[in-house]
């Protein structure tokens, strides 16, 4: 049972964090699904479950701050694309 509706919309964001080799990264990308409890994002980075990320919305300038975000791999995406 869902606790909030999902909105299928592309929203420009910046994600930043540390990659699996310990190097800092920043990437202009997009969120493709939004809900009250989270978002699905597209990334060229190889993201891992509970990775620490900062997410900023380019339209509003709102920054999530630093947090750990759950990760799931959708079907049909090639390696290196996290959602």
Backbone bond lengths (Angstrom), bond angles and torsions (degrees), N, CA, C in turn:
res aa  C-N    CA-C-N  psi(-1)  N-CA   C-N-CA  omega(-1)  CA-C   N-CA-C  phi
1 X - - - 1.446 - - 1.532 109.52 -
2 X 1.303 116.39 128.29 1.468 121.75 179.95 1.524 110.73 -79.79
3 X 1.331 114.87 142.36 1.460 119.44 176.41 1.520 111.85 -94.35
4 X 1.352 116.80 -13.52 1.464 120.39 175.84 1.520 109.13 -153.00
5 X 1.330 116.10 156.40 1.459 121.31 178.83 1.522 110.46 -74.70
6 X 1.325 114.94 153.14 1.461 121.34 173.82 1.518 108.94 -98.99
7 X 1.341 115.36 141.94 1.460 121.74 176.91 1.530 106.50 -116.44
8 X 1.325 116.23 121.78 1.459 121.26 179.60 1.518 108.44 -91.61
9 X 1.336 115.87 99.58 1.460 122.45 -176.83 1.524 107.90 -152.73
10 X 1.319 116.73 140.88 1.459 120.13 176.44 1.521 109.37 -86.66
11 X 1.320 115.79 126.98 1.456 122.46 -179.68 1.526 108.63 -128.44
12 X 1.328 117.29 125.78 1.463 121.67 -179.64 1.524 109.92 -69.92
13 X 1.346 115.43 130.37 1.468 121.49 179.81 1.523 109.73 -138.73
14 X 1.319 114.94 165.35 1.466 122.34 169.51 1.519 106.05 -118.69
15 X 1.338 116.69 128.45 1.459 119.80 172.68 1.522 107.86 -112.44
16 X 1.315 115.94 146.54 1.460 119.95 176.32 1.518 109.01 -144.83
17 X 1.307 114.34 155.00 1.459 120.58 -179.07 1.512 109.47 174.40
18 X 1.316 115.68 -154.64 1.453 122.85 179.13 1.521 107.99 -120.65
19 X 1.336 117.33 131.77 1.462 119.93 -178.55 1.527 111.30 -78.94
20 X 1.327 115.86 -178.93 1.467 121.03 -176.05 1.525 113.09 -66.17
21 X 1.322 117.16 -14.65 1.475 121.27 177.15 1.523 112.43 -98.62
22 X 1.325 116.30 4.77 1.455 120.42 178.72 1.517 114.80 85.99
23 X 1.323 117.26 9.49 1.470 121.03 179.85 1.522 110.00 -93.82
24 X 1.329 116.48 138.03 1.471 121.27 176.70 1.520 109.48 -69.23
25 X 1.322 116.43 145.16 1.459 120.88 174.98 1.519 109.33 -139.63
26 X 1.314 114.72 156.95 1.454 122.88 171.92 1.516 105.82 -141.32
27 X 1.337 116.62 132.97 1.461 120.24 -174.92 1.524 110.98 -137.78
28 X 1.325 116.04 129.24 1.469 120.94 169.75 1.518 106.17 -80.69
29 X 1.315 117.04 123.33 1.457 121.44 -177.03 1.520 109.49 -149.56
30 X 1.326 118.07 -153.01 1.455 120.07 -179.12 1.522 111.24 -147.85
31 X 1.314 114.09 150.30 1.459 121.65 167.68 1.520 105.41 -94.12
32 X 1.327 117.34 137.20 1.466 119.64 -176.94 1.522 112.94 -110.93
33 X 1.314 117.47 -18.05 1.460 122.72 176.51 1.518 107.09 -138.91
34 X 1.331 117.17 130.92 1.462 121.69 179.43 1.522 109.75 -121.21
35 X 1.314 115.93 145.34 1.459 121.57 172.08 1.515 107.60 -147.27
36 X 1.295 116.36 173.21 1.456 120.35 179.19 1.521 111.85 -63.03
37 X 1.330 116.37 -28.44 1.462 121.37 -174.84 1.531 114.30 -100.74
38 X 1.350 118.41 -1.22 1.451 118.21 -179.66 1.510 113.09 167.34
39 X 1.326 114.60 -165.49 1.462 121.76 -178.44 1.511 109.07 -153.63
40 X 1.325 115.66 153.36 1.457 120.98 169.62 1.515 106.43 -101.67
41 X 1.339 116.31 129.01 1.457 120.50 -178.41 1.521 110.27 -121.15
42 X 1.321 115.02 155.70 1.455 123.02 175.03 1.521 106.29 -104.39
43 X 1.347 116.29 134.60 1.457 119.56 -178.75 1.519 110.85 -145.57
44 X 1.321 115.77 145.16 1.464 120.98 172.77 1.525 110.54 -81.91
45 X 1.319 116.59 -16.88 1.456 121.91 178.83 1.522 110.03 -74.30
46 X 1.313 116.50 151.53 1.453 120.66 171.76 1.515 106.28 -86.42
47 X 1.318 115.98 106.25 1.455 121.63 -177.40 1.521 109.48 -94.76
48 X 1.312 116.27 149.08 1.466 121.39 179.85 1.523 109.33 -122.13
49 X 1.347 117.53 155.48 1.467 119.87 178.70 1.529 111.53 -55.38
50 X 1.319 115.78 139.98 1.464 124.82 179.12 1.527 113.36 63.22
51 X 1.330 116.87 22.56 1.468 120.80 175.89 1.518 109.36 -66.47
52 X 1.326 116.42 142.43 1.458 121.55 177.72 1.525 108.28 -83.49
53 X 1.348 115.79 121.45 1.462 122.19 -179.16 1.521 110.40 -133.85
54 X 1.314 115.78 154.43 1.450 122.87 165.91 1.519 106.31 -112.78
55 X 1.332 116.73 134.32 1.461 121.51 -179.98 1.523 108.27 -124.24
56 X 1.340 116.02 128.68 1.463 121.30 178.29 1.519 109.35 -123.69
57 X 1.318 117.38 131.98 1.462 123.15 175.62 1.527 108.37 -81.51
58 X 1.324 117.13 123.49 1.467 120.03 -178.59 1.527 112.16 -70.62
59 X 1.315 117.96 -31.96 1.466 120.82 -178.22 1.528 111.67 -68.70
60 X 1.337 116.92 -44.20 1.468 120.58 -175.20 1.520 113.68 -101.39
61 X 1.339 116.72 -19.20 1.453 120.55 -175.40 1.516 113.47 79.51
62 X 1.336 117.69 0.00 1.463 121.56 -179.27 1.518 109.29 -68.78
63 X 1.323 115.38 133.17 1.461 123.96 -178.50 1.523 108.47 -112.83
64 X 1.332 117.38 133.30 1.463 120.87 -179.41 1.516 112.88 -72.20
65 X 1.321 116.57 -16.79 1.450 118.47 -167.51 1.516 107.07 80.23
66 X 1.299 117.11 -173.20 1.455 121.21 -178.26 1.515 108.60 -91.81
67 X 1.327 116.64 135.68 1.451 119.93 178.76 1.505 111.86 -158.35
68 X 1.320 114.67 165.43 1.468 121.20 174.51 1.510 107.13 -97.58
69 X 1.312 115.71 132.17 1.451 120.42 -175.12 1.517 110.04 -121.66
70 X 1.338 117.89 132.72 1.460 119.23 175.60 1.521 110.26 -62.86
71 X 1.292 116.69 154.18 1.462 121.43 -177.10 1.510 108.65 -133.88
72 X 1.325 115.38 137.54 1.453 119.53 170.84 1.508 107.88 -134.96
73 X 1.301 116.69 146.68 1.463 122.23 -179.50 1.520 109.16 -94.15
74 X 1.323 118.67 113.04 1.460 119.78 176.64 1.524 111.19 -72.33
75 X 1.291 117.32 155.57 1.455 121.42 177.39 1.512 109.88 -69.46
76 X 1.319 116.78 145.43 1.446 121.22 172.91 1.517 114.99 89.09
77 X 1.324 119.03 -1.81 1.462 119.75 177.00 1.509 109.27 -96.04
78 X 1.307 115.16 142.41 1.460 119.96 178.29 1.523 109.26 -77.86
79 X 1.347 117.91 158.98 1.465 120.61 177.23 1.520 110.09 -55.79
80 X 1.317 115.85 145.60 1.459 120.86 -179.51 1.505 112.86 96.50
81 X 1.322 117.02 -4.89 1.472 120.77 176.23 1.507 107.62 -114.06
82 X 1.313 116.72 115.81 1.456 120.69 178.75 1.500 111.06 -105.00
83 X 1.298 116.62 150.64 1.465 123.14 173.33 1.496 106.86 -127.54
